[in-house]
C-alpha cells in the first residue's frame, strides 16, 4: 500500500505527462510496435494427448544458472505499460552495466518534452535488464534523484527492498533524510546497523531514538577508528550536546552535499542554503516553515527540472502579494496580474499583462509550465497584435499545440511552427539554421540509424536514452545532433515528444 500511495504522490509531484506513442506507423518499423498485430496472427496451439513428455534428441537444453546466494533480478517500476505506453521488453534486451554507463553519461536535459520522456522511461515497469540488473536499477534511482524527483526515487527503492543490499539501503536512507522521513531511515539502521552508510548515521539515529549514551559511544569509537570525517564529528558533537557550543561560531558550510549534514545543520538552527546544491535538496525549501522567497526559488528550480507539477508552482506563486520588487518578485507580480486579467475575461487587461508575464517566465526557464497552465485558456481569447502573436508563442509550447494550431488563424511569423505542430512540413521553406535542422528530421526518412538499430535489436530503452542525448546536444547548439535526435524519436514512435521538443527549441531560439 505504501508503494502505491507513493506512486500516486510522485506522479502528482512531478506532474508527469505520460507520453503516448504515435498511432500511425513510424518512419522506421520497430518490432515491438507491431507485436499486438503479430500476436493476433498466431494460430492457437493444437491440443495434444495427455502423455509423458518425450524428446526427439539427446542434446542438453539451455539452462539458466545463477550462483547460490546471488540476488535474483528484480522488477521495479512505477508506471505499467498501459500507462507509460512502453513495452515490457524495454530493458530486457540490453546489458545492465552498459545501460548504467549510458545513464551515468546522460547530460542534464533542459527541454521539458525530453524531461517528460526521460522520467516516463526511467519509471516504467518493465522486465529487468540482462546481466547484473542491480547495476542498472541503482543507476535509474540515481538518475531520478539527480533530476530532483525524490518521491519517485523512494518508491523505486521500496520496491527494490533496501534491506537486501547495502547499496540500495544507502540510497534509501539518504533519500528518506531528504524527504523528512528520518524515522523510516533510522528504523532500517536499527534493524541492521550494517546497512548504515557510515558510523555518522548510526550516531544520528541513536541520538534521535533518545539513546544518548550509545550515540556518544559510537561517536567516540568512530573518531578513534577514523571512520568519520572531521565535518561529521563537529556537527554530531553539537547535535549531541548543543549547550557546550552556545558561544561558538556557526559551523562552516560542508564542502560537499550530504543529506545527513544537511539535516543536522538544520536541527542546529544553522540551515544550509540549497541554491548552490543539487536540485533535489530544493524540496526542503517547499515546506511551510521556509519563507515565501525560499519556497519560490525552490519551486522555480524544481519546475525547470521537470520535478514539480505546474499547478504546485502556480499555487506557490499565488500564496500572497509580493511585498518587494525586482527579480523573483517582479515575476510573481506579473503572473498574478495576468492570471487575474484572464479570470476577468477583459481582452484589454489580458493584452496588457500577457507580454510582461510571458517575458518574465521565459527568462526564468519556465515558459513551458506557463504555457501548460494558460495556453488553452489563451486560445479562447480574441486578441489583437502584439498580444495575439505572443499568445501563439504560448500555445505552441503548450500540450494543446496540435489541436489549437489546426483550428486557429496563426500569424505569419509562426508558419514554420504550425507546420511542425500539425506534422505537415513539406510545403514550408525553413529560413534559419535551426529550422533547417528540424526540417531535416521531419522530412523523408533516411533509413536505419545507429539509434534505431538499437531498437530493432530489442534495446528500445537504450535507444530512447540515446535519442534524448542527441536532442539535448541539439538544444545546446549541435544542429546535426538535433536532426538525428528528433528523427530517432519519431522513428521510435515518440512523435508528440519530437514535435514538442522541436517547438521548444524554436521558442528558445526566438528568445535569443
Long-range contacts (C-beta under 8 A, 24 or more apart in sequence): 2-158, 3-155, 3-158, 3-159, 6-151, 6-152, 6-154, 6-155, 6-158, 7-78, 7-152, 7-155, 9-151, 10-78, 10-123, 10-149, 10-151, 10-152, 10-154, 10-155, 11-78, 11-152, 12-309, 13-149, 13-151, 13-152, 13-307, 13-308, 13-309, 13-312, 14-119, 14-149, 14-151, 14-152, 14-306, 14-307, 14-308, 14-309, 15-308, 15-309, 15-310, 15-311, 15-312, 16-116, 16-119, 16-120, 16-123, 17-116, 17-120, 17-399, 18-79, 18-83, 18-84, 18-85, 18-120, 19-84, 19-85, 19-116, 19-117, 19-120, 19-494, 19-496, 19-497, 20-85, 20-496, 21-85, 21-493, 21-494, 21-495, 22-490, 22-493, 22-494, 22-495, 22-496, 24-495, 26-490, 26-491, 26-492, 26-493, 26-495, 27-445, 27-487, 27-490, 27-491, 28-445, 28-447, 28-448, 28-449, 28-452, 28-456, 28-491, 30-452, 30-455, 30-456, 30-460, 30-491, 30-492, 30-493, 31-456, 31-458, 32-87, 32-89, 32-455, 32-458, 32-460, 33-493, 35-87, 71-134, 71-164, 71-165, 73-128, 73-133, 73-134, 74-128, 74-133, 74-134, 74-137, 74-159, 74-160, 74-161, 75-125, 75-126, 75-127, 75-128, 76-125, 76-137, 76-140, 76-156, 76-159, 76-160, 77-123, 77-124, 77-125, 77-126, 77-156, 77-159, 78-123, 78-125, 78-152, 78-155, 78-156, 79-120, 79-123, 79-124, 79-125, 80-125, 81-124, 81-125, 81-126, 84-120, 84-121, 84-123, 84-124, 84-125, 85-120, 86-120, 86-121, 86-124, 86-126, 86-460, 86-461, 87-126, 87-460, 88-126, 88-127, 89-126, 89-127, 89-458, 89-460, 90-121, 90-124, 90-126, 90-127, 90-460, 90-461, 91-126, 91-127, 91-128, 91-129, 91-136, 91-461, 91-462, 92-126, 92-127, 92-128, 92-129, 92-130, 92-458, 93-130, 93-457, 93-458, 93-459, 93-460, 94-129, 94-130, 94-458, 94-459, 94-461, 94-462, 95-129, 95-130, 95-131, 96-128, 96-129, 96-130, 96-131, 96-132, 96-133, 96-134, 96-135, 96-136, 96-137, 97-131, 97-132, 97-135, 97-136, 98-462, 99-129, 99-136, 99-139, 99-461, 99-462, 99-465, 100-135, 100-136, 100-138, 100-139, 102-462, 102-465, 102-466, 103-136, 103-139, 103-140, 103-142, 103-143, 103-465, 104-139, 104-142, 105-469, 106-143, 106-465, 106-468, 106-469, 107-469, 107-472, 107-473, 107-476, 108-472, 109-147, 109-306, 109-468, 109-472, 110-365, 110-472, 110-475, 111-471, 111-472, 111-475, 111-501, 111-504, 111-505, 112-306, 112-368, 112-369, 112-500, 112-504, 113-368, 113-497, 113-500, 113-501, 113-504, 114-468, 114-471, 114-472, 114-475, 114-497, 114-501, 115-147, 115-305, 115-306, 116-306, 116-497, 117-464, 117-468, 117-489, 117-494, 117-497, 118-143, 118-147, 118-306, 118-465, 118-468, 119-144, 119-147, 119-149, 119-152, 119-306, 121-461, 121-464, 121-465, 123-152, 123-156, 124-461, 126-461, 134-165, 134-167, 134-168, 138-167, 138-168, 138-171, 141-168, 141-171, 142-171, 145-171, 145-175, 145-280, 146-278, 146-280, 147-279, 147-280, 147-305, 147-306, 147-307, 148-278, 148-279, 148-280, 148-282, 148-283, 148-301, 148-302, 148-305, 148-306, 148-307, 148-308, 149-280, 149-307, 150-175, 150-178, 150-179, 150-280, 150-283, 151-179, 154-179, 154-181, 162-188, 162-195, 163-188, 163-191, 163-192, 163-195, 166-194, 166-195, 169-195, 169-196, 169-197, 170-195, 170-197, 173-197, 173-201, 174-259, 174-260, 175-259, 177-259, 177-260, 177-262, 177-263, 178-259, 178-262, 178-280, 178-281, 178-283, 178-284, 179-283, 180-284, 180-287, 182-208, 182-263, 197-260, 198-222, 198-227, 198-228, 198-232, 199-225, 199-227, 199-228, 200-228, 200-229, 200-232, 200-236, 200-260, 201-260, 203-228, 203-236, 203-240, 204-236, 204-239, 204-260, 204-263, 204-264, 207-236, 207-239, 207-240, 212-240, 215-240, 216-240, 231-255, 231-261, 232-260, 232-261, 235-261, 235-264, 235-265, 235-268, 236-264, 238-264, 238-268, 239-264, 239-267, 239-268, 242-268, 257-281, 274-298, 279-305, 279-307, 280-307, 286-316, 292-316, 292-319, 292-320, 293-328, 295-319, 296-328, 296-332, 297-328, 300-328, 300-364, 300-365, 300-366, 303-366, 303-369, 304-364, 304-365, 304-366, 310-369, 310-372, 310-373, 311-373, 313-366, 313-369, 314-339, 314-373, 330-360, 331-360, 331-361, 331-363, 331-364, 334-360, 335-360, 335-361, 335-370, 338-374, 339-374, 342-374, 342-377, 342-378, 342-381, 347-381, 347-382, 347-383, 347-384, 350-378, 350-381, 350-383, 350-387, 351-383, 351-384, 351-387, 354-378, 354-383, 354-387, 354-390, 354-391, 354-394, 355-386, 355-387, 355-390, 358-390, 358-393, 358-394, 362-507, 362-511, 367-394, 367-397, 367-504, 367-507, 367-511, 368-397, 368-398, 368-504, 370-394, 371-395, 371-396, 371-397, 371-398, 372-398, 372-399, 374-398, 375-399, 375-400, 375-401, 375-404, 376-400, 376-404, 379-404, 379-408, 385-411, 389-413, 389-414, 392-417, 393-507, 393-510, 396-421, 396-503, 396-507, 397-500, 397-503, 397-504, 397-507, 399-500, 401-499, 401-500, 401-503, 402-496, 402-499, 416-506, 417-503, 417-506, 420-499, 420-502, 420-503, 420-506, 421-499, 421-503, 423-495, 423-499, 432-509, 433-479, 434-479, 434-482, 434-505, 434-506, 434-509, 435-506, 436-479, 437-474, 437-479, 437-480, 437-482, 437-483, 438-482, 438-483, 438-486, 438-502, 438-505, 438-506, 440-483, 440-487, 441-482, 441-483, 441-484, 441-485, 441-486, 441-487, 441-490, 441-498, 441-502, 442-486, 442-490, 442-498, 442-502, 445-487, 445-491, 446-487, 449-484, 449-487, 449-488, 449-491, 451-484, 451-488, 451-491, 451-492, 452-488, 452-491, 452-492, 455-491, 455-492, 460-492, 463-488, 463-492, 464-492, 464-494, 467-492, 467-494, 471-501, 474-505, 475-501, 475-504, 475-505, 475-508
